[in-house]
Amino acid sequence: MELKQSSLTLTHEQRCHVCHELRHRIKSMVGISTDVTIVNCGSIPRSEGKACRVFDLRKVAANG
């Protein structure tokens, strides 16, 4: 999701409404409940917002 700079001036009530709406849409489209929080621009470290590769290092079972 991407928010434009103009949407950073939301009131607390507007932020709560946006969070509620996003939770509802995700639940109806994907079927899972989520926790949505809107934070200030720049408050999430860049590395946490980017995708990273995950390697499965578990040993494969011989009969599995």
C-alpha positions, -999 to 999 in steps of 0.1 A, spaced: 0 0 0 12 35 -7 -1 67 9 5 101 -6 20 129 14 -14 147 16 -28 118 36 -3 122 64 -25 150 79 -52 126 90 -69 132 124 -69 104 150 -105 96 141 -97 94 104 -67 71 110 -89 48 131 -115 47 103 -89 39 77 -75 11 99 -109 -4 105 -117 -2 68 -84 -19 58 -90 -47 84 -124 -53 70 -113 -54 34 -84 -77 41 -107 -100 61 -133 -101 33 -108 -106 5 -81 -129 20 -101 -144 49 -77 -136 77 -79 -111 105 -51 -86 106 -38 -58 129 -35 -25 110 -16 4 124 -9 37 106 24 52 117 42 85 109 63 87 78 99 75 84 91 58 117 96 23 103 133 14 96 137 9 59 149 -27 63 117 -37 81 95 -25 53 113 -43 25 109 -79 15 137 -103 23 145 -138 11 137 -167 34 157 -199 32 143 -232 45 173 -247 63 153 -277 78 167 -311 69 146 -330 45 133 -363 59 145 -394 41 110 -410 39 91 -377 38 
